[in-house]
Amino acid sequence: MGEETVSKNFIEQEIDKDLKEGVYQEVCTRFPPEPNGYLHIGHAKSIILNSGLAKEYGGTFHLRFDDTNPMKEDMEFVESIKEDVKWLGADWGDHLYFASDYFDTMYECAIKLIKKGKAYVCDLSAEEIREYRGTLTEPGKNSPYRDRSVEENLQLFEEMRAGKIEDGKRVLRAKIDMTSPNINMRDPVIYRVAHMTHHNTGDKWCIYPMYDFAHPIEDAIEKITHSICTLEFEDHRPLYDWVVKECEFDPAPRQIEFSKLYLTNVVTGKRYIKKLVMDGIVDGWDDPRLVSIAALRRRGFTPESIRKFVELCGVSKSQSSVDYAMLEYCIREDLKMKKPRMMAVLDPIKLVIDNYPEGEVEYLDVENNLENPELGMRKVPFGRELYIERNDFMIEPPKKYFRLFPGNEVRLMHAYFVTCTSYETDEDGNVTVVHATYDPETKCGTGFTGRKVKGTIHWVYAPLAKQAEIRLYENLIDEEKGVYNKEDGSLNLNPNSLEIRKGCYVEDSFAEAGPSDSFQFVRNGYFCVDSKDSTPEQLVFNRIVSLKSSFKLPK
């Protein structure tokens, strides 16, 4: 048999071409987040793509914090990003960098541009700069300060550097072409004055480089070969190449753009997430209803499921949206063979088996996962008093209701057949206790051929059951209305995005469960132990995903 042909995406094809033509000898990629918030599912695509390319080509992967804007940055975000990147399996090794480590080099590059007549100090206000820039259909016009001499520009830039200029009074601009059809090339601002303390450099600087100037320099310093970024930077590529060329870096990194990952009916904008956090609508940046990487991790998603999701989304130049159901499909596929199927009762009522010996406990052998025998067996206690789901009993059932009702027989999963004999209610008519008898001949619920039952229900043994809090999550967004309110731009929030159920019961096997451990709750879905709020004394479970979905992989 011949070798299997592997279809490569367009980025891999470009890298292959560059290596074949000797443009680069090896591959070096980077993930360059700004530490001004937590990463989200869209960033996961970039992390997995960039680190994956480095691994595929035996190259190097860098993690670099693009911390050129001290106004929005925080060390909390730096640490969260490092944790997220590491959790996704991207290994930066010794290659952890900060853009702020290169501020001296960036300053020297700015001086070089001034001396070459390629940059000038401009006194126009931000509003005036916008007016002079022109539009998509009209060219811009030159700043009245564009023709300052090299000597004057050097002196004025040094005054900016020395802290003698107020914020917003002066900027340094690249001198390119105010008539360029690409607005990004119309003398962009490359340095601004900002008297702010930086988390890494303290008060050393009161001028800070703009992103479009800093980013190509960072890439060039680190000898990045392929600067992989999203499509909104495509129009910035000429400026990226201009900065690298005019600052005389060799070899030059190459920018390649791919489409962003858009997920339907989720909130990814940092501004919106920050407002949700500040307003107390969500429980921090890692609230399981969000799609920040920290939130997905807390919810119970796995790195493998995120990587599978990114793989299914693919890499292309065309913008498209992906249904959130595909992400849910990926976590189900990842968990279904890995996790034990345990019993938990989310809305309990007591079931008393009147003819079962009082005080007796027996331990039943239960397979952890019927589809994966390698997960082994466990012992589950069984006795006279159990908890079952409230909706597994009805006094007057409709047709085709095959669970417990007076006179009906069902199978208790892994245990016996039981027949409902009576029930008790409170003063409001709510059922509090169901009574039944069991047939000792039907032990284990399978292999018994004397008669058939149509219903099987799960249960937990009441005396040894562990009480738990169960959090049932739905989409944070009202899916019928869409993410944003068209009138005022606010979010269309789903008021029922979180249901907290207290007084639930899980089988005693959960006594050993630790933070982030995940399980399939029989008939209820996949759940994980909350890493933030759960304690050995009070177990808290987050629903990762329900058991079934209408989502189908395209053929």
C-alpha positions in Angstrom: 0.0 0.0 0.0 1.2 3.5 -0.8 1.7 6.2 1.8 -1.4 8.1 2.9 -1.7 11.5 1.3 -2.0 14.2 4.0 -3.9 17.3 2.9 -2.2 20.4 4.2 -3.8 23.8 5.0 -2.7 26.9 3.1 -0.3 28.0 5.9 1.5 24.7 5.9 1.8 24.9 2.1 3.4 28.4 2.4 5.8 27.2 5.1 6.8 24.2 2.9 7.4 26.6 0.0 9.6 29.0 2.2 11.7 26.1 3.5 12.1 24.6 0.1 13.2 27.9 -1.4 15.6 28.5 1.5 13.9 31.7 2.8 14.1 30.2 6.3 16.2 27.3 7.6 13.8 26.4 10.4 10.3 27.4 11.7 9.7 29.7 14.7 6.2 30.8 15.6 4.7 32.7 18.5 1.5 33.4 20.4 1.5 37.2 21.4 -1.5 38.0 23.7 -2.0 41.4 25.3 -2.4 40.8 29.0 -5.6 42.9 29.3 -8.0 40.1 30.0 -8.5 36.3 30.0 -8.1 34.3 26.8 -11.2 32.8 25.1 -12.0 30.0 22.7 -10.9 32.1 19.7 -7.4 32.5 21.2 -7.3 28.7 21.7 -7.3 28.3 17.9 -4.3 30.6 17.6 -2.4 28.9 20.4 -3.0 25.4 19.0 -2.2 26.5 15.4 1.0 28.3 16.3 2.4 25.8 18.7 1.2 22.9 16.4 3.1 24.4 13.4 6.3 24.7 15.5 6.0 21.1 16.6 5.1 19.8 13.1 8.2 21.3 11.6 10.6 20.6 14.5 10.8 24.3 15.2 10.4 26.7 18.2 7.3 28.2 19.8 7.4 31.4 21.8 4.9 32.9 24.3 5.2 36.6 24.2 3.2 39.1 26.2 2.4 42.2 24.0 2.5 44.6 27.0 2.9 47.9 25.2 -0.3 49.5 26.7 0.1 49.9 30.5 -3.4 51.4 30.8 -5.2 48.0 30.5 -2.6 45.4 31.6 -2.3 43.4 34.8 -0.2 40.6 36.2 -3.3 38.7 37.0 -3.9 38.3 33.3 -0.3 37.4 32.6 -0.5 34.4 35.1 -4.0 33.3 33.7 -2.7 33.3 30.2 0.4 31.3 31.1 -1.9 28.7 32.8 -4.2 28.6 29.8 -1.5 28.1 27.2 0.2 25.4 29.3 -3.2 23.6 29.9 -3.8 23.5 26.1 -0.5 21.6 25.7 1.5 24.4 24.1 5.1 24.2 25.4 7.1 27.4 25.1 10.1 25.9 27.0 12.6 28.7 27.7 10.9 31.1 25.3 8.8 33.3 27.5 9.1 36.9 26.5 7.6 40.4 27.2 7.4 43.1 24.5 8.4 45.5 27.2 11.8 43.8 27.4 12.4 45.3 24.0 11.5 48.9 24.7 15.1 50.0 24.4 15.5 48.4 21.0 12.1 49.9 19.9 13.3 53.4 21.0 16.5 52.9 19.0 14.5 51.9 16.0 12.4 55.1 16.3 15.6 57.2 16.4 16.9 55.3 13.3 13.7 56.1 11.4 14.0 59.8 12.4 17.6 59.9 11.2 16.6 58.3 7.9 13.9 60.9 7.4 11.2 58.2 7.9 9.6 59.5 11.1 8.6 62.9 12.5 7.1 64.4 15.7 3.6 65.7 15.1 1.7 68.2 17.3 -1.7 67.6 15.8 -4.4 66.4 18.2 -5.9 62.9 17.9 -9.0 64.4 16.3 -7.0 66.5 13.8 -4.9 63.4 12.9 -8.2 61.6 12.0 -9.3 64.6 9.9 -6.1 64.8 8.0 -6.1 61.0 7.4 -8.8 61.1 4.8 -11.3 58.4 4.0 -11.5 55.1 2.1 -12.3 57.1 -1.0 -10.4 60.3 -0.4 -6.6 60.7 0.2 -5.2 62.2 3.3 -3.2 65.4 3.5 0.2 66.0 5.0 0.5 67.2 8.6 1.9 70.8 8.8 4.7 69.2 11.0 5.7 66.6 8.4 8.7 68.5 7.1 10.4 69.2 10.4 14.2 68.7 10.1 15.9 65.5 11.5 17.6 67.6 14.2 14.3 69.2 15.3 12.5 65.8 15.4 15.3 64.2 17.4 15.2 67.1 19.9 11.4 67.0 20.2 11.3 63.2 20.5 13.9 63.4 23.3 11.7 65.9 25.1 8.8 63.4 24.8 11.2 60.7 26.2 12.3 63.0 29.1 8.7 63.5 30.3 8.5 67.2 29.3 5.4 66.7 27.2 1.8 66.1 28.4 -0.2 63.1 27.4 -1.8 63.6 24.0 0.2 66.7 23.1 2.6 65.1 20.7 3.2 61.8 18.9 5.8 60.3 16.7 4.6 59.3 13.3 6.1 57.2 10.5 6.5 59.2 7.3 5.2 57.0 4.5 2.4 58.2 2.2 -0.7 60.2 3.0 -2.2 59.4 -0.4 -1.8 55.6 0.0 -5.0 53.6 -0.8 -4.2 51.7 2.4 -5.2 54.0 5.3 -2.8 52.1 7.6 0.1 53.5 5.6 -1.0 57.2 5.9 1.7 58.2 8.4 0.6 56.0 11.3 1.4 57.0 14.9 4.2 54.8 16.2 4.8 56.4 19.7 2.6 58.3 22.1 3.1 60.0 25.4 1.6 58.2 28.5 2.8 59.0 32.0 1.8 55.6 33.5 3.6 53.0 35.6 4.2 49.8 33.7 3.9 46.4 35.4 7.3 45.3 34.0 9.3 48.5 33.5 7.9 50.6 36.3 8.4 54.4 35.6 11.4 54.1 33.3 9.3 55.1 30.3 6.7 57.8 29.7 6.4 57.1 26.0 5.1 53.8 24.6 5.2 52.3 21.1 2.0 51.6 19.3 1.1 48.0 18.5 1.6 48.2 14.7 5.2 49.5 15.3 6.1 47.3 18.2 4.8 43.9 16.9 7.0 43.5 13.8 10.0 44.6 15.8 9.2 42.0 18.5 8.9 39.3 15.9 12.1 40.3 14.2 14.1 40.4 17.4 13.0 36.9 18.3 13.7 35.7 14.8 10.1 34.6 14.3 9.8 33.2 10.8 6.0 33.0 10.3 3.9 35.6 12.1 0.5 33.9 12.0 -2.4 36.2 12.8 -6.1 36.8 12.1 -7.6 38.4 9.0 -8.2 41.8 10.5 -4.4 42.3 10.3 -4.2 41.7 6.6 -4.5 45.4 5.8 -1.8 46.0 8.3 0.7 43.7 6.6 2.2 46.4 4.3 3.0 48.5 7.5 4.4 45.3 9.2 6.7 44.8 6.3 7.6 48.5 6.1 8.7 48.6 9.7 10.9 45.5 9.4 12.5 46.8 6.2 13.1 50.4 7.4 14.4 49.2 10.8 16.8 47.0 8.8 16.1 43.6 10.3 17.4 40.6 8.5 16.0 37.9 8.1 12.5 39.4 8.0 9.6 37.6 9.5 6.6 36.9 7.3 3.0 37.7 8.3 0.3 35.2 7.2 -3.4 35.7 8.1 -6.1 33.2 8.7 -9.8 33.5 9.6 -10.9 34.0 13.2 -13.0 31.5 15.1 -16.5 32.8 15.5 -18.8 30.8 17.8 -22.5 31.4 17.6 -24.4 32.9 20.6 -21.4 33.4 22.9 -19.7 36.4 24.4 -16.0 36.8 23.5 -15.5 40.6 23.6 -13.2 41.5 26.6 -15.2 44.7 27.1 -18.5 42.8 27.5 -17.0 40.1 29.6 -15.4 42.7 31.9 -18.7 44.4 32.3 -20.4 41.1 33.1 -17.8 40.4 35.8 -17.9 44.0 37.2 -21.7 43.9 37.4 -21.7 40.6 39.2 -23.8 38.9 36.4 -21.2 36.2 36.2 -18.9 34.7 38.8 -15.6 36.1 37.5 -13.7 35.6 34.3 -13.9 31.8 34.8 -17.6 31.6 35.2 -18.6 28.3 33.4 -21.2 30.1 31.3 -18.4 32.0 29.5 -16.1 30.7 26.8 -12.9 32.0 28.3 -10.4 29.2 28.4 -10.4 29.4 32.2 -14.2 29.1 32.2 -14.2 26.1 29.8 -11.6 24.4 32.0 -13.7 25.1 35.1 -16.8 23.9 33.4 -15.1 20.5 32.6 -13.9 20.8 29.0 -10.6 19.0 28.3 -7.6 20.2 26.3 -8.2 17.2 24.0 -11.8 18.4 23.3 -10.7 21.9 22.5 -8.0 20.6 20.1 -10.5 18.4 18.4 -12.8 21.3 18.0 -10.1 23.5 16.5 -9.2 20.7 14.1 -12.8 20.3 13.0 -13.0 24.1 12.4 -10.0 23.9 10.1 -7.7 26.7 8.9 -8.8 28.9 6.0 -9.1 32.5 4.8 -12.9 32.6 4.7 -14.8 34.0 7.7 -17.6 31.7 9.0 -19.4 31.0 12.3 -19.4 27.7 14.1 -22.3 26.3 16.1 -21.6 26.0 19.8 -23.2 22.5 19.5 -20.0 21.4 17.7 -17.9 22.3 20.8 -20.4 20.2 22.9 -20.1 17.3 20.4 -16.3 17.4 20.9 -16.4 17.2 24.7 -19.0 14.3 24.6 -16.8 12.4 22.2 -13.8 12.9 24.4 -15.5 11.9 27.7 -17.8 9.1 26.7 -15.1 6.4 26.7 -12.9 7.9 29.4 -15.2 8.5 32.3 -17.1 6.3 34.7 -20.9 6.3 34.6 -22.1 7.1 38.1 -25.5 7.5 39.7 -26.6 10.9 41.0 -30.1 12.1 41.9 -30.7 15.7 41.2 -34.3 16.1 42.4 -34.7 13.4 45.1 -37.6 11.6 46.7 -37.2 8.7 49.0 -38.0 5.1 47.9 -38.5 2.6 50.7 -38.4 -1.1 49.8 -40.6 -2.4 52.6 -39.8 -6.1 52.2 -36.0 -5.6 52.1 -34.3 -6.6 55.5 -34.0 -3.5 57.7 -30.4 -2.6 58.5 -29.0 -4.8 55.8 -26.5 -3.5 53.2 -25.2 -5.4 50.2 -22.6 -4.3 47.7 -23.3 -4.7 44.0 -20.7 -5.1 41.3 -21.1 -2.3 38.8 -19.1 -1.7 35.6 -17.7 1.8 35.5 -18.3 2.1 31.7 -20.1 -0.5 29.7 -18.4 0.6 26.5 -14.9 0.6 28.1 -14.2 -2.5 30.2 -10.7 -1.2 31.0 -12.2 1.3 33.5 -13.0 -1.7 35.7 -15.7 -2.3 38.3 -16.8 -0.6 41.5 -18.9 -1.7 44.5 -22.2 0.2 45.0 -24.1 -0.2 48.3 -27.8 -1.1 48.2 -30.4 -1.4 50.9 -33.9 -0.7 52.1 -33.9 3.1 51.7 -32.9 4.8 48.4 -33.2 8.1 46.7 -34.7 8.3 43.2 -35.5 11.2 40.8 -38.9 12.8 41.5 -39.9 12.6 37.9 -39.4 8.8 38.0 -42.6 8.5 39.9 -46.1 9.7 39.0 -49.4 9.1 40.8 -51.4 9.2 37.6 -49.1 8.7 34.7 -49.8 9.4 31.0 -49.7 6.8 28.4 -46.3 5.3 27.6 -44.9 6.3 31.0 -42.9 3.3 32.0 -41.4 4.4 35.3 -42.8 4.0 38.8 -46.5 4.4 39.5 -48.8 2.5 41.8 -48.9 -1.1 40.8 -46.1 -0.8 38.2 -42.8 -2.7 38.2 -39.5 -1.3 37.1 -35.8 -2.3 37.1 -33.5 -0.5 39.6 -30.3 -0.1 37.6 -27.7 -2.7 38.5 -30.0 -4.1 41.3 -33.6 -5.6 41.4 -37.0 -5.3 40.0 -39.3 -3.3 42.3 -43.1 -2.8 42.3 -44.7 0.4 43.6 -47.2 -0.4 46.4 -48.0 3.0 47.9 -46.8 6.6 48.5 -46.8 9.4 51.1 -47.5 13.1 50.6 -47.1 16.2 52.6 -50.0 18.6 53.5 -49.6 20.3 50.0 -50.0 17.0 48.2 -46.4 16.7 47.2 -45.0 13.1 47.2 -42.4 12.7 49.9 -41.9 8.9 50.0 -42.6 6.1 47.6 -43.1 2.5 48.9 -42.3 -0.6 47.0 -41.4 -4.3 47.3 -38.6 -6.1 45.5 -38.1 -9.5 44.0 -34.9 -11.1 45.3 -34.8 -13.4 42.2 -34.1 -10.4 39.9 -30.8 -9.4 41.3 -28.5 -7.3 39.0 -31.4 -6.5 36.8 -30.2 -8.4 33.8 -30.2 -12.1 32.8 -33.6 -12.5 34.4 -36.1 -14.1 31.9 -39.1 -14.7 34.1 -40.8 -11.5 32.9 -39.9 -8.2 31.3 -40.2 -4.6 32.5 -40.1 -1.5 30.2 -38.6 1.0 32.6 -35.2 1.3 34.3 -34.4 4.0 36.8 -31.3 5.0 38.7 -30.9 5.5 42.4 -28.5 6.1 45.3 -28.4 4.3 48.7 -29.8 6.9 51.1 -27.8 6.2 54.3 -24.4 6.5 52.5 -25.3 9.0 49.8 -23.2 12.2 49.6 -25.2 15.4 49.5 -24.1 17.7 46.7 -24.9 21.0 45.0 -25.5 20.7 41.2 -25.2 23.6 38.9 -27.0 23.3 35.6 -25.7 25.7 33.0 -27.5 26.9 29.8 -26.3 29.4 27.3 -25.7 32.9 28.8 -27.2 34.4 25.7 -30.9 34.3 24.7 -30.4 32.3 21.5 -33.7 33.5 20.0 -32.7 37.1 20.2 -28.9 36.8 19.4 -26.0 38.1 21.2 -26.5 41.9 20.9 -29.5 44.1 21.3 -29.7 46.1 18.0 -31.1 49.2 19.7 -28.4 49.9 22.3 -25.7 47.3 21.7 -26.3 45.6 25.1 -26.2 41.8 25.6 -29.4 39.8 25.3 -28.9 37.7 28.4 -30.7 34.5 29.2 -32.3 34.9 32.7 -32.2 31.1 33.1 -28.6 30.5 32.3 -27.9 29.0 35.7 -30.0 26.7 37.9 -28.5 25.8 41.2 -29.9 22.6 42.8 -29.1 22.0 46.5 -29.9 18.9 48.4 -29.0 16.5 45.5 -27.5 13.1 46.3 -24.7 11.2 44.7 -23.4 7.7 45.3 -20.7 7.3 48.0 -18.1 6.5 45.3 -17.8 10.2 44.8 -16.1 10.5 48.2 -12.7 10.3 46.5 -13.6 12.9 43.8 -11.3 15.9 43.6 -11.4 19.3 41.9 -12.0 19.1 38.1 -12.6 15.3 38.1 -15.4 14.6 35.6 -18.0 11.8 35.3 -21.1 10.9 33.4 -24.1 11.1 35.6 -26.4 8.3 34.3 -29.3 9.8 32.4 -28.4 13.4 33.4 -25.2 14.3 31.4 -21.5 14.9 32.0 -20.5 16.7 35.2 -17.3 17.8 36.8 -16.3 18.8 40.4 -16.1 22.6 40.5 -12.5 23.6 41.0 -13.3 26.8 42.9 -16.2 26.1 45.3 -16.3 22.4 45.9 -14.9 21.0 49.2 -14.7 17.5 50.6 -17.5 18.5 53.0 -19.7 20.1 50.3 -19.4 18.7 46.8 -20.3 21.1 44.0 -20.7 19.8 40.4 -20.9 21.7 37.2 -22.8 20.3 34.2 -20.4 20.2 31.3 -22.9 19.1 28.7 -26.1 17.1 28.4 -26.0 13.5 27.1 -27.5 14.1 23.7 -27.5 16.7 21.0 -29.0 17.2 17.5 -25.6 18.1 16.2 -24.3 15.9 13.4 -20.8 16.1 11.8 -21.0 17.1 8.1 -20.1 14.2 5.8 
